[in-house]
Amino acid sequence: MDKWIGAIVALVVVGGLLWLAYRAWRRREVRDATLSAYPLPKLESEPLLETEVLYVATTPIGSPLERLAVQGLAFRGSGRIEVFPEGVVLRIAGEQPSFVPSVRLVSAGEATYAIDRGVEPGGLVALSWIVDLHDAEPEQVAPYVDSYLRARHPGDSARIIAAVNDIAAARTVTQPHHESEASDD
C-alpha cells in the first residue's frame, strides 16, 4: 500500500510540473505572438555563405536567459544558415524558413551562453537584429533580439560573423540599453 501512495504522489507532482511547463510556454507564445522573422522573399543571388548550424534560441538583446517564442524561431534544432547580400536565411528543422533582411541586421559576434546552452568562450554566434512586428499596436516599437547559433564545423563561426557583419545595414540604429547596463556607465 505504501508503494502505491508514493507512486500516486510522484505522478501528481510530475503531472503538476508538466502542466506548469505547458502553461508557461502557452503564456510565452501569447506574449510573443506579434514577433516573427520576415517573409522569405525570392532570392535571385547566390549565397555568400552557406553552412550547417545548431540553432539555440532567440532572446531579447542583452538578456540571453529569456527565450522568445518568435514565429519560425521558437524551438531549438539543427539547421542551415544562408547569408545573401539581401539578408540571412535560417532553415531550422521542423520550422518554416526565417529571413532577416540586411537592413534589419545589426551585427554578429561571439557569445558564450544563451538559455539552455553554455559553451567554451566564443562557442556561439549571436546575430543581433530587429524583429518584425505584425498585428501590433501602432506605437509599439520593434524590439532588438539576439539569435544564437552554434557552428557545426571548425572555423565556421568566424566565417558567419564576417559574412553577416559585411551585409549588416542596421548598425547605425541606436540599440536600447537595459537598466543594469546603464547603471554601469
NUVORO-739933 format. One line per field, with one value per residue: residue number from 1; residue in one letter; x, y negated, z of N, C-alpha, C, O, CB in turn. Coordinates in steps of 0.1 Angstrom, whole numbers, plus 5000, padded with zeros to 4 digits. Glycine has a CB too. Layout:
<atoms>
i: NUM/...
aa: A/...
n.c1: X/...
n.c2: Y/...
n.c3: Z/...
ca.c1: X/...
ca.c2: Y/...
ca.c3: Z/...
c.c1: X/...
c.c2: Y/...
c.c3: Z/...
o.c1: X/...
o.c2: Y/...
o.c3: Z/...
cb.c1: X/...
cb.c2: Y/...
cb.c3: Z/...
</atoms>
This chain:
<atoms>
i: 1/2/3/4/5/6/7/8/9/10/11/12/13/14/15/16/17/18/19/20/21/22/23/24/25/26/27/28/29/30/31/32/33/34/35/36/37/38/39/40/41/42/43/44/45/46/47/48/49/50/51/52/53/54/55/56/57/58/59/60/61/62/63/64/65/66/67/68/69/70/71/72/73/74/75/76/77/78/79/80/81/82/83/84/85/86/87/88/89/90/91/92/93/94/95/96/97/98/99/100/101/102/103/104/105/106/107/108/109/110/111/112/113/114/115/116/117/118/119/120/121/122/123/124/125/126/127/128/129/130/131/132/133/134/135/136/137/138/139/140/141/142/143/144/145/146/147/148/149/150/151/152/153/154/155/156/157/158/159/160/161/162/163/164/165/166/167/168/169/170/171/172/173/174/175/176/177/178/179/180/181/182/183/184/185
aa: M/D/K/W/I/G/A/I/V/A/L/V/V/V/G/G/L/L/W/L/A/Y/R/A/W/R/R/R/E/V/R/D/A/T/L/S/A/Y/P/L/P/K/L/E/S/E/P/L/L/E/T/E/V/L/Y/V/A/T/T/P/I/G/S/P/L/E/R/L/A/V/Q/G/L/A/F/R/G/S/G/R/I/E/V/F/P/E/G/V/V/L/R/I/A/G/E/Q/P/S/F/V/P/S/V/R/L/V/S/A/G/E/A/T/Y/A/I/D/R/G/V/E/P/G/G/L/V/A/L/S/W/I/V/D/L/H/D/A/E/P/E/Q/V/A/P/Y/V/D/S/Y/L/R/A/R/H/P/G/D/S/A/R/I/I/A/A/V/N/D/I/A/A/A/R/T/V/T/Q/P/H/H/E/S/E/A/S/D/D
n.c1: 5008/5020/5037/5020/5009/5031/5038/5015/5016/5040/5032/5013/5028/5047/5029/5017/5040/5044/5021/5024/5047/5037/5017/5032/5047/5026/5017/5040/5040/5016/5024/5045/5033/5031/5056/5080/5101/5110/5090/5100/5117/5119/5150/5174/5202/5233/5242/5264/5275/5270/5262/5261/5244/5237/5207/5201/5186/5163/5165/5157/5177/5206/5197/5203/5192/5164/5141/5125/5094/5095/5080/5088/5113/5111/5118/5146/5170/5186/5201/5204/5224/5221/5237/5230/5234/5211/5202/5198/5191/5176/5172/5156/5153/5120/5108/5094/5112/5132/5137/5160/5162/5190/5188/5177/5195/5217/5243/5269/5284/5306/5295/5291/5271/5237/5202/5197/5221/5255/5287/5322/5344/5333/5320/5295/5275/5262/5235/5225/5195/5166/5134/5104/5073/5039/5004/5004/5002/5001/5019/5038/5072/5095/5113/5148/5166/5186/5198/5209/5234/5252/5280/5286/5310/5346/5359/5338/5323/5337/5335/5308/5302/5318/5307/5280/5284/5294/5272/5254/5232/5218/5234/5237/5215/5204/5209/5187/5192/5196/5185/5204/5228/5229/5234/5260/5276
n.c2: 5012/4988/4983/4977/4953/4936/4938/4926/4900/4892/4893/4873/4850/4849/4847/4822/4805/4808/4797/4770/4763/4765/4745/4722/4721/4716/4691/4676/4679/4664/4639/4633/4633/4613/4612/4620/4635/4622/4624/4648/4638/4641/4651/4640/4640/4658/4675/4659/4672/4705/4728/4755/4754/4753/4743/4723/4704/4675/4644/4615/4586/4584/4600/4629/4651/4653/4667/4661/4666/4665/4665/4692/4694/4705/4729/4750/4765/4784/4770/4748/4720/4694/4669/4641/4613/4598/4605/4627/4662/4685/4719/4740/4772/4786/4762/4732/4716/4688/4654/4626/4594/4576/4549/4549/4562/4560/4567/4592/4615/4631/4653/4668/4680/4689/4692/4724/4733/4735/4728/4732/4702/4679/4698/4697/4681/4649/4634/4602/4585/4567/4574/4585/4569/4578/4573/4556/4529/4495/4477/4494/4503/4521/4547/4552/4582/4611/4638/4670/4692/4722/4731/4760/4769/4765/4732/4721/4704/4679/4673/4670/4648/4628/4627/4619/4595/4580/4576/4564/4538/4522/4511/4484/4477/4468/4489/4503/4497/4516/4513/4523/4522/4494/4484/4492/4474
n.c3: 5000/5008/4987/4965/4973/4973/4946/4935/4946/4934/4907/4907/4913/4892/4870/4877/4874/4847/4837/4846/4831/4805/4806/4811/4787/4768/4777/4771/4743/4737/4747/4729/4704/4684/4673/4648/4623/4591/4560/4537/4509/4472/4464/4443/4440/4445/4475/4499/4519/4532/4555/4580/4611/4646/4658/4686/4703/4704/4719/4739/4732/4750/4770/4775/4788/4786/4768/4736/4719/4690/4659/4638/4649/4674/4686/4695/4673/4647/4617/4589/4579/4556/4540/4522/4499/4503/4528/4557/4558/4578/4582/4600/4613/4611/4613/4598/4571/4581/4576/4577/4567/4553/4560/4585/4601/4627/4638/4641/4664/4688/4714/4747/4762/4762/4768/4781/4770/4775/4765/4754/4756/4731/4716/4706/4681/4679/4665/4660/4656/4643/4651/4633/4635/4637/4635/4657/4681/4669/4681/4692/4694/4674/4688/4696/4690/4699/4681/4687/4675/4669/4653/4633/4622/4624/4624/4611/4626/4627/4600/4596/4613/4600/4574/4580/4593/4572/4555/4572/4577/4596/4616/4623/4638/4670/4697/4722/4757/4787/4821/4839/4824/4820/4845/4849/4835
ca.c1: 5000/5028/5043/5010/5007/5043/5036/5004/5022/5050/5025/5006/5039/5052/5017/5016/5051/5042/5010/5030/5056/5028/5010/5043/5050/5015/5017/5051/5035/5007/5032/5053/5025/5033/5070/5083/5111/5104/5087/5112/5115/5126/5163/5180/5216/5239/5246/5278/5280/5260/5268/5253/5245/5227/5200/5199/5174/5163/5163/5158/5191/5212/5190/5204/5185/5150/5137/5113/5088/5094/5074/5098/5125/5107/5124/5160/5172/5197/5196/5214/5223/5225/5239/5229/5235/5198/5199/5201/5180/5178/5164/5157/5145/5107/5102/5093/5124/5131/5145/5162/5168/5202/5185/5173/5206/5226/5257/5271/5295/5307/5288/5295/5260/5223/5192/5199/5233/5267/5298/5335/5343/5332/5314/5282/5274/5250/5231/5216/5186/5153/5123/5093/5060/5027/4992/5008/4998/5009/5030/5048/5085/5101/5124/5160/5168/5198/5195/5222/5237/5265/5285/5289/5323/5356/5362/5325/5318/5343/5330/5294/5303/5324/5297/5268/5288/5296/5259/5245/5229/5211/5243/5236/5204/5207/5204/5182/5201/5189/5188/5216/5239/5230/5240/5274/5283
ca.c2: 5000/4976/4981/4971/4939/4929/4937/4916/4887/4889/4889/4859/4840/4849/4841/4808/4798/4808/4787/4757/4760/4762/4732/4712/4719/4710/4677/4670/4678/4653/4627/4631/4636/4603/4612/4630/4631/4616/4633/4652/4634/4649/4646/4643/4641/4669/4672/4656/4683/4714/4738/4761/4748/4757/4731/4724/4696/4661/4637/4600/4582/4582/4609/4642/4662/4651/4671/4656/4676/4658/4675/4697/4695/4708/4742/4754/4776/4783/4762/4742/4705/4689/4654/4635/4598/4592/4608/4640/4672/4696/4730/4748/4784/4786/4748/4725/4708/4675/4644/4614/4586/4569/4536/4551/4569/4550/4572/4606/4616/4643/4654/4680/4687/4684/4701/4738/4737/4728/4734/4725/4688/4677/4710/4694/4669/4641/4625/4591/4580/4560/4584/4580/4569/4579/4572/4549/4515/4486/4471/4504/4503/4534/4549/4558/4595/4619/4652/4677/4703/4729/4737/4774/4772/4756/4721/4716/4692/4667/4670/4665/4634/4619/4626/4612/4581/4574/4571/4557/4524/4515/4508/4471/4476/4469/4500/4500/4501/4521/4505/4528/4517/4480/4481/4495/4463
ca.c3: 5000/5008/4973/4957/4978/4968/4932/4932/4949/4923/4894/4908/4913/4878/4863/4881/4868/4832/4835/4848/4819/4793/4808/4809/4773/4762/4780/4763/4729/4736/4748/4717/4692/4674/4669/4638/4613/4579/4550/4528/4495/4462/4464/4429/4440/4452/4489/4502/4528/4535/4564/4590/4624/4656/4663/4701/4708/4702/4732/4738/4732/4763/4780/4769/4795/4784/4754/4730/4711/4677/4649/4630/4657/4688/4691/4692/4664/4637/4606/4580/4577/4543/4540/4509/4500/4508/4542/4562/4559/4588/4579/4612/4611/4617/4614/4585/4569/4586/4568/4583/4557/4558/4566/4599/4608/4634/4638/4646/4673/4696/4727/4754/4768/4760/4775/4780/4764/4778/4758/4756/4751/4717/4710/4700/4673/4683/4654/4665/4645/4647/4648/4626/4643/4629/4643/4669/4683/4661/4688/4696/4687/4672/4697/4691/4695/4695/4678/4689/4667/4672/4641/4634/4617/4629/4616/4605/4635/4622/4586/4597/4618/4590/4563/4585/4595/4559/4550/4582/4574/4607/4626/4627/4646/4684/4704/4736/4769/4798/4833/4845/4816/4822/4858/4849/4829
c.c1: 5009/5034/5033/5008/5019/5042/5026/5009/5031/5043/5018/5017/5044/5041/5016/5028/5049/5031/5016/5039/5047/5022/5020/5046/5038/5014/5028/5047/5025/5014/5039/5046/5027/5047/5072/5095/5103/5100/5099/5109/5121/5139/5170/5195/5221/5243/5261/5284/5268/5267/5258/5255/5235/5220/5197/5187/5175/5158/5163/5173/5195/5206/5191/5198/5170/5146/5125/5107/5085/5090/5086/5111/5122/5114/5138/5160/5183/5192/5208/5213/5228/5226/5239/5231/5223/5195/5203/5189/5184/5168/5166/5148/5131/5101/5102/5107/5122/5141/5147/5169/5180/5199/5180/5184/5214/5240/5257/5283/5296/5300/5293/5282/5247/5214/5195/5211/5245/5279/5311/5334/5343/5326/5301/5283/5261/5247/5221/5208/5174/5142/5112/5081/5049/5015/4995/5002/5007/5021/5041/5060/5090/5113/5137/5161/5182/5193/5209/5223/5250/5269/5289/5304/5333/5358/5349/5320/5324/5338/5316/5294/5308/5313/5285/5272/5291/5283/5250/5244/5223/5221/5242/5224/5208/5201/5198/5192/5192/5194/5201/5229/5241/5237/5255/5282/5287
c.c2: 4987/4973/4974/4956/4931/4928/4927/4902/4883/4885/4876/4848/4838/4843/4826/4800/4797/4797/4773/4753/4757/4748/4720/4710/4713/4695/4670/4669/4666/4640/4623/4633/4626/4603/4623/4625/4626/4627/4636/4648/4643/4643/4650/4646/4654/4665/4669/4666/4692/4725/4743/4755/4755/4744/4733/4717/4682/4654/4622/4596/4579/4591/4623/4654/4661/4655/4664/4666/4669/4669/4679/4700/4698/4720/4744/4765/4774/4776/4757/4727/4702/4674/4649/4620/4591/4595/4623/4649/4682/4707/4740/4760/4783/4772/4742/4717/4694/4666/4632/4605/4579/4555/4537/4559/4558/4554/4587/4606/4629/4642/4667/4687/4681/4694/4715/4742/4729/4736/4727/4711/4687/4689/4708/4682/4662/4632/4615/4585/4574/4569/4577/4580/4570/4579/4565/4535/4506/4480/4481/4504/4517/4536/4555/4572/4601/4633/4660/4690/4710/4736/4751/4777/4761/4744/4714/4704/4679/4663/4665/4650/4624/4616/4617/4597/4573/4569/4564/4542/4516/4511/4493/4468/4477/4481/4496/4504/4506/4513/4510/4523/4502/4476/4484/4483/4452
c.c3: 5000/4995/4964/4961/4972/4953/4928/4934/4938/4910/4895/4907/4898/4869/4865/4874/4853/4829/4836/4836/4807/4795/4806/4794/4765/4765/4773/4748/4727/4737/4736/4704/4681/4668/4658/4630/4601/4569/4541/4514/4485/4461/4450/4430/4447/4466/4490/4511/4531/4543/4574/4603/4633/4661/4678/4706/4703/4715/4730/4739/4746/4774/4775/4776/4794/4770/4749/4721/4697/4667/4640/4637/4671/4694/4686/4682/4654/4625/4597/4580/4563/4544/4526/4510/4506/4522/4546/4562/4569/4585/4591/4610/4618/4618/4599/4583/4575/4579/4577/4572/4562/4564/4580/4607/4614/4634/4642/4654/4680/4709/4734/4760/4763/4767/4771/4772/4769/4772/4761/4751/4736/4710/4703/4691/4676/4671/4660/4654/4651/4642/4641/4635/4634/4639/4657/4669/4675/4668/4694/4687/4686/4680/4690/4698/4691/4692/4679/4681/4671/4659/4643/4630/4621/4619/4610/4613/4629/4608/4587/4602/4608/4579/4568/4587/4582/4553/4559/4579/4585/4618/4632/4636/4661/4690/4718/4746/4780/4811/4839/4838/4819/4835/4859/4843/4838
o.c1: 5005/5037/5037/5006/5017/5046/5028/5007/5031/5047/5018/5014/5045/5044/5014/5025/5052/5032/5012/5039/5051/5021/5017/5047/5041/5011/5026/5050/5026/5012/5040/5052/5026/5050/5067/5099/5091/5106/5106/5100/5129/5141/5171/5200/5213/5246/5269/5296/5256/5276/5247/5266/5226/5227/5192/5178/5185/5148/5168/5180/5188/5210/5181/5198/5163/5147/5115/5115/5073/5096/5093/5120/5130/5116/5142/5151/5190/5180/5219/5201/5238/5216/5248/5231/5223/5186/5210/5178/5195/5155/5175/5136/5131/5090/5108/5112/5111/5153/5138/5180/5181/5207/5179/5182/5218/5249/5246/5293/5287/5298/5297/5283/5247/5219/5196/5212/5245/5279/5312/5325/5351/5327/5297/5292/5250/5255/5211/5214/5171/5141/5110/5078/5048/5016/4990/4997/5019/5031/5051/5059/5090/5122/5135/5158/5188/5186/5219/5213/5259/5262/5294/5309/5330/5359/5350/5314/5316/5336/5313/5288/5302/5311/5280/5265/5289/5283/5240/5254/5221/5216/5245/5223/5216/5189/5204/5198/5181/5205/5209/5239/5252/5243/5262/5295/5293
o.c2: 4978/4961/4965/4948/4920/4917/4919/4893/4871/4876/4868/4838/4827/4834/4818/4789/4787/4790/4764/4742/4748/4741/4710/4698/4705/4687/4658/4659/4659/4631/4611/4634/4629/4596/4634/4614/4624/4637/4627/4653/4653/4631/4662/4654/4661/4654/4675/4669/4687/4732/4738/4752/4763/4736/4743/4723/4677/4659/4617/4603/4572/4590/4629/4665/4668/4646/4662/4674/4668/4680/4671/4707/4695/4720/4741/4774/4763/4776/4762/4722/4708/4667/4653/4614/4581/4589/4629/4645/4688/4704/4748/4759/4780/4771/4748/4713/4688/4670/4627/4608/4576/4551/4527/4561/4548/4547/4593/4598/4637/4631/4676/4699/4669/4704/4718/4754/4716/4748/4718/4707/4693/4689/4717/4673/4668/4623/4619/4581/4575/4572/4565/4590/4562/4584/4569/4530/4508/4477/4476/4504/4525/4528/4561/4574/4596/4639/4655/4698/4703/4744/4755/4787/4749/4747/4703/4695/4670/4651/4655/4642/4614/4605/4608/4588/4561/4559/4558/4535/4504/4508/4491/4457/4487/4483/4487/4515/4500/4508/4502/4521/4497/4466/4479/4482/4443
o.c3: 4993/4991/4957/4952/4967/4948/4918/4926/4934/4904/4885/4901/4893/4860/4856/4869/4847/4819/4828/4831/4800/4785/4800/4790/4756/4756/4768/4742/4717/4730/4732/4693/4669/4658/4660/4630/4602/4569/4537/4508/4489/4457/4448/4422/4453/4469/4484/4510/4532/4539/4576/4607/4629/4667/4682/4711/4698/4721/4720/4746/4753/4786/4771/4772/4802/4761/4757/4715/4693/4666/4634/4632/4680/4706/4675/4682/4654/4622/4599/4582/4559/4547/4518/4521/4512/4528/4538/4567/4567/4585/4591/4605/4630/4623/4590/4593/4573/4576/4583/4568/4574/4572/4587/4619/4608/4630/4644/4652/4679/4715/4727/4762/4759/4773/4759/4768/4767/4772/4769/4744/4729/4697/4696/4693/4676/4668/4666/4644/4663/4630/4642/4642/4624/4650/4667/4659/4674/4662/4699/4675/4695/4680/4679/4709/4682/4700/4673/4680/4677/4653/4653/4634/4622/4607/4605/4608/4628/4605/4579/4597/4606/4575/4560/4583/4582/4546/4555/4579/4584/4629/4643/4642/4664/4689/4724/4745/4782/4811/4844/4844/4820/4836/4868/4845/4834
cb.c1: 4991/5039/5047/4997/5007/5056/5033/4992/5028/5059/5015/4999/5051/5056/5004/5017/5064/5038/4999/5038/5065/5017/5005/5056/5053/5001/5020/5064/5029/4996/5042/5065/5010/5030/5079/5071/5120/5113/5075/5114/5121/5118/5171/5177/5222/5252/5242/5279/5285/5253/5280/5255/5241/5233/5187/5211/5174/5153/5174/5150/5193/5210/5175/5219/5189/5145/5135/5117/5074/5108/5063/5100/5133/5092/5115/5167/5159/5203/5188/5212/5232/5215/5253/5214/5239/5187/5184/5208/5177/5177/5167/5152/5153/5108/5111/5081/5128/5135/5139/5172/5158/5211/5175/5160/5214/5221/5265/5272/5295/5322/5273/5304/5260/5219/5178/5187/5232/5269/5295/5346/5356/5345/5313/5271/5275/5251/5224/5224/5183/5152/5118/5090/5060/5026/4986/5024/4997/5000/5024/5041/5095/5104/5120/5173/5157/5208/5189/5223/5238/5263/5297/5280/5323/5369/5370/5315/5322/5358/5331/5286/5313/5336/5292/5263/5301/5303/5252/5251/5221/5200/5257/5235/5193/5203/5215/5168/5209/5191/5177/5216/5237/5217/5233/5277/5274
cb.c2: 5000/4978/4994/4978/4938/4937/4951/4919/4887/4901/4900/4859/4844/4863/4848/4806/4806/4822/4789/4756/4772/4773/4731/4715/4733/4717/4675/4679/4691/4654/4628/4639/4636/4590/4614/4633/4644/4605/4628/4668/4619/4649/4651/4631/4629/4674/4684/4642/4677/4720/4732/4776/4733/4766/4728/4719/4696/4657/4641/4593/4570/4568/4605/4645/4661/4637/4687/4643/4681/4652/4668/4688/4682/4710/4753/4758/4777/4797/4751/4747/4698/4694/4650/4637/4592/4598/4606/4639/4678/4691/4737/4740/4797/4791/4739/4716/4707/4675/4641/4615/4576/4568/4529/4559/4577/4548/4564/4616/4604/4646/4653/4676/4687/4684/4697/4744/4736/4728/4734/4733/4681/4674/4721/4692/4672/4633/4632/4580/4590/4546/4590/4588/4556/4591/4585/4548/4512/4475/4463/4518/4494/4536/4558/4549/4605/4619/4654/4681/4700/4740/4729/4782/4772/4763/4724/4726/4694/4669/4683/4674/4634/4625/4639/4618/4581/4584/4584/4559/4523/4524/4510/4462/4486/4456/4511/4506/4489/4536/4506/4544/4520/4474/4489/4507/4457
cb.c3: 5012/5018/4967/4959/4993/4972/4926/4940/4963/4921/4892/4922/4922/4873/4866/4896/4871/4827/4844/4861/4817/4793/4823/4817/4767/4767/4796/4764/4725/4748/4760/4718/4695/4679/4681/4629/4609/4573/4541/4529/4493/4448/4476/4420/4448/4444/4498/4508/4542/4522/4571/4590/4624/4668/4655/4708/4724/4690/4742/4750/4722/4767/4783/4768/4810/4788/4754/4722/4717/4673/4641/4618/4656/4689/4687/4705/4655/4633/4610/4565/4588/4532/4548/4503/4486/4499/4545/4576/4544/4603/4565/4625/4616/4631/4623/4584/4555/4602/4555/4596/4552/4546/4557/4599/4598/4649/4648/4634/4683/4699/4725/4766/4783/4744/4773/4773/4748/4794/4742/4748/4757/4711/4720/4710/4657/4696/4642/4673/4636/4641/4661/4613/4652/4620/4646/4670/4698/4655/4700/4696/4694/4657/4708/4695/4690/4707/4663/4704/4652/4683/4636/4625/4601/4632/4604/4604/4649/4622/4578/4607/4630/4583/4559/4598/4604/4549/4545/4597/4562/4612/4621/4615/4643/4691/4706/4737/4773/4800/4843/4846/4801/4821/4869/4841/4818
</atoms>
